[in-house]
């Protein structure tokens, strides 16, 4: 019991931080202006109303000089927060960055980097991007940008991003330090269109079961998904695991297109309804290319919005299993509406409902703060660890097509609940994670042994090599040098997990996500549970597909 209390003390701050960040990103979810829930309307801005009169009065009569524009910028969010947690205002200076992630591209030089000892270390180079074309390689260190030194001056990651990103076609000069070369290498890079992929990885996890990780539903996700499925089916994929854990949503119509690939003609995917948006049912058209492929959806407490639409459609139609933990509970549809000064508002215009009629939206009547604390409340109540701690409202009982009981009112409850696995966790493990020690040690090891590690053809052969080395001893010493004191008992408890994570991070540094996920899945209890149920036919048993 004491360990559980300590575990809560360790995990709780991390969960709180994640929730605060997630709250911001979930607030940014919307459907495109061509969404089925409505098109952009012509808004008339009255010349005189109470709010405008008040602002003008303050500007003219207030004792001190005020900046009217700044005042308006502060007033708008205060008004919107009285509506719902997902109606948000986006200032014009933030709109481009807010759109880039889901638009699927940005202007940049095409590298992924990490800050290491106040130096920008290139982790990977985007295939076909501007940097690759000029010969920049992983392991290079960026010392200067446009003649300004950025190494050893405690610059922030955000500042580096601002320096390297820019309009496509513009130029940026970078000075590179490369191992084995004494002189600085100068490159003039023309910024290009850099893709932001939303399908993080796809691979055959067994001879007949594929795996696809979708991190968001962006503008290009549907095409990425089709490409991934075509590749898996070419390798005899008979069933696919689609991982939506941590996916906070995105474009509604993109999620609908992906769901359509798995459902039969006439199956209801979702319906939306709002005060000014009459109910609209959206059905599968029967042209999907994956109707003969089994499907299992993975969700967790950070799966929201479009992720819940997909999980709900698969579950309600008895098309496949949903595995994991209860999802976030966002059942509101936003539409992005431009404002005259090039800012925008993402306004809730409808609610969505799963095919059985379930509303997924959790309550928000007690305010935004309580709304986002719901995840913490679930954790403190034990929901992440015990299914029995979840109290379902029987008045919100619904039925799948096959007659299984499901519940509405706050997220999608999985068919197979998988608690957080704490058997290999310890305070020592969490201290290593809190200080980023595992990631940094893997980065250092890769950087110091890059030529040797790049000789391996795949992650499997790389990990076989790493398994014969005593990397954990090096990790312990590296951690001690960063203030994490060794604890033998706790280390023994967590050593197996630490080794797998270390191997996974090193594999990522060499093979990107294609190296990371196959290694990490060895200790991923949700993926392992999904595989177990698929192999043993539990999906067919539950869904009455025998």
GIKADA-V185939 format. One record per residue. RES is the residue in one small letter. D_FIRST is the distance of its C-alpha to the first C-alpha in Angstrom with 1 decimal. Layout:
res=(RES/RES)
d_first=(D_FIRST/D_FIRST)
//
This chain:
res=(x/x/x/x/x/x/x/x/x/x/x/x/x/x/x/x/x/x/x/x/x/x/x/x/x/x/x/x/x/x/x/x/x/x/x/x/x/x/x/x/x/x/x/x/x/x/x/x/x/x/x/x/x/x/x/x/x/x/x/x/x/x/x/x/x/x/x/x/x/x/x/x/x/x/x/x/x/x/x/x/x/x/x/x/x/x/x/x/x/x/x/x/x/x/x/x/x/x/x/x/x/x/x/x/x/x/x/x/x/x/x/x/x/x/x/x/x/x/x/x/x/x/x/x/x/x/x/x/x/x/x/x/x/x/x/x/x/x/x/x/x/x/x/x/x/x/x/x/x/x/x/x/x/x/x/x/x/x/x/x/x/x/x/x/x/x/x/x/x/x/x/x/x/x/x/x/x/x/x/x/x/x/x/x/x/x/x/x/x/x/x/x/x/x/x/x/x/x/x/x/x/x/x/x/x/x/x/x/x/x/x/x/x/x/x/x/x/x/x/x/x/x/x/x/x/x/x/x/x/x/x/x/x/x/x/x/x/x/x/x/x/x/x/x/x/x/x/x/x/x/x/x/x/x/x/x/x/x/x/x/x/x/x/x/x/x/x/x/x/x/x/x/x/x/x/x/x/x/x/x/x/x/x/x/x/x/x/x/x/x/x/x/x/x/x/x/x/x/x/x/x/x/x/x/x/x/x/x/x/x/x/x/x/x/x/x/x/x/x/x/x/x/x/x/x/x/x/x/x/x/x/x/x/x/x/x/x/x/x/x/x/x/x/x/x/x/x/x/x/x/x/x/x/x/x/x/x/x/x/x/x/x/x/x/x/x/x/x/x/x/x/x/x/x/x/x/x/x/x/x/x/x/x/x/x/x/x/x/x/x/x/x/x/x/x/x/x/x/x/x/x/x/x/x/x/x/x/x/x/x/x/x/x/x/x/x/x/x/x/x/x/x/x/x/x/x/x/x/x/x/x/x/x/x/x/x/x/x/x/x/x/x/x/x/x/x/x/x/x/x/x/x/x/x/x/x/x/x/x/x/x/x/x/x/x/x/x/x/x/x/x/x/x/x/x/x/x/x/x/x/x/x/x/x/x/x/x/x/x/x/x/x/x/x/x/x/x/x/x/x/x/x/x/x/x/x/x/x/x/x/x/x/x/x/x/x/x/x/x/x/x/x/x/x/x/x/x/x/x/x/x/x/x/x/x/x/x/x/x/x/x/x/x/x/x/x)
d_first=(0.0/3.8/5.4/5.1/6.4/8.7/9.7/10.8/12.7/14.3/15.3/16.3/19.4/20.5/20.3/22.1/24.8/25.3/25.7/28.2/30.1/30.0/31.2/34.3/35.0/34.5/36.8/39.4/39.5/43.0/45.6/48.9/52.0/53.4/50.4/51.2/49.8/52.8/54.9/55.4/57.3/59.9/58.4/60.9/60.0/61.9/63.9/63.1/60.0/58.0/55.5/58.3/60.4/57.6/57.0/60.8/61.1/58.5/60.2/63.6/63.0/59.7/60.4/59.0/59.5/56.8/56.2/56.5/55.0/51.9/51.6/51.9/49.2/46.8/47.9/47.5/43.6/43.3/45.4/43.6/40.1/41.2/41.8/38.6/36.0/38.0/41.5/42.0/44.9/45.6/47.9/50.8/49.6/46.3/47.7/48.7/45.4/43.7/46.0/45.9/42.6/43.5/47.2/46.3/48.3/49.2/51.8/50.8/51.4/49.0/46.5/42.7/41.7/38.9/39.2/39.0/39.9/41.7/43.7/43.9/43.2/44.5/41.8/43.9/47.3/47.9/50.3/53.7/52.8/54.9/53.2/53.3/57.0/57.7/55.8/52.6/50.0/46.2/45.8/48.4/47.6/49.1/50.7/53.0/53.4/56.9/57.7/54.7/52.4/48.8/47.5/46.0/46.3/42.7/43.7/41.1/40.4/41.7/44.9/45.5/45.1/47.7/50.0/49.9/49.9/53.0/55.7/56.7/59.9/59.3/59.2/56.8/57.5/54.8/55.0/53.0/52.1/51.9/51.0/54.2/56.3/57.3/58.8/57.1/57.7/58.9/58.3/59.7/57.5/58.5/55.5/55.1/53.1/49.7/47.8/44.2/42.9/40.4/40.0/38.0/38.5/39.8/40.0/40.2/36.7/38.3/42.0/42.0/39.0/39.2/36.7/37.4/35.3/36.6/35.3/37.5/40.5/43.3/47.0/47.3/44.2/46.2/48.7/46.0/44.3/47.6/48.3/44.9/45.3/48.9/47.7/45.0/47.5/50.0/47.5/47.1/44.1/43.7/40.3/38.7/35.1/35.4/32.4/32.1/28.6/28.9/32.5/33.1/36.5/40.1/43.5/43.5/46.7/45.3/42.3/44.9/47.1/44.3/43.2/46.9/47.0/44.7/46.0/49.2/52.1/51.6/47.8/46.5/44.4/43.6/45.5/45.6/46.9/47.5/49.9/52.5/51.4/52.3/50.1/50.6/49.5/49.1/49.7/49.6/53.1/52.9/53.8/50.3/50.3/46.9/47.4/47.4/44.3/40.9/38.3/34.5/33.0/29.7/28.1/25.0/24.2/26.9/29.6/32.1/35.7/37.9/34.9/34.0/37.7/37.8/34.6/35.9/39.4/38.3/35.9/38.4/41.2/39.2/40.3/37.1/33.3/30.9/27.7/24.6/22.9/24.6/27.2/27.8/30.3/33.6/36.7/39.3/42.2/43.6/47.1/48.1/51.2/53.2/54.4/57.8/56.6/54.8/51.3/49.6/47.5/45.1/45.6/43.8/46.6/45.0/42.0/41.4/40.5/39.6/42.1/40.6/41.0/37.4/36.9/34.0/34.0/31.0/32.0/33.1/34.8/32.4/33.5/32.7/29.8/27.9/29.0/27.5/24.3/23.8/22.1/19.6/19.2/18.5/15.8/14.1/14.7/13.0/16.5/16.2/13.7/14.9/18.6/18.3/17.0/20.5/23.0/26.5/29.6/31.8/34.8/34.5/34.8/37.0/38.2/38.8/42.2/41.2/39.8/36.0/34.1/32.7/31.7/32.9/31.9/29.5/29.4/29.9/27.3/27.5/28.8/26.1/22.6/20.8/17.2/16.3/15.7/12.9/13.5/15.9/14.5/13.7/14.5/17.9/18.6/18.1/20.3/22.9/22.9/23.0/26.1/27.7/28.0/27.8/30.5/32.7/32.6/33.6/36.3/37.6/37.7/39.5/42.0/42.8/43.3/44.6/47.8/46.2/43.5/46.1/47.9/45.4/46.4/43.0/39.2/39.0/41.4/39.9/36.4/38.0/39.6/36.5/34.5/36.9/36.2/33.5/32.5/29.0/30.5/32.5/29.5/27.7/30.9/31.5/28.0/28.6/31.8/30.1/27.7/24.6/24.0/23.2/20.0/20.8/17.5/16.3/19.8/19.8/16.8/18.6/22.2/23.3/22.3/23.9/27.0/27.5/27.0/29.5/32.0/31.7/32.5/35.4/36.7/36.6/38.6/41.2/41.2/39.5/37.3/39.1/37.5/34.0/32.9/34.0/32.0/28.9/28.8/27.9/24.3/24.5/22.5/24.5/27.8/27.1/26.1/29.4/31.4/30.0/31.0/34.3/35.2/34.4/36.3/33.4/35.0/38.2/36.7/34.7/37.7/40.2/42.1/42.9)
//
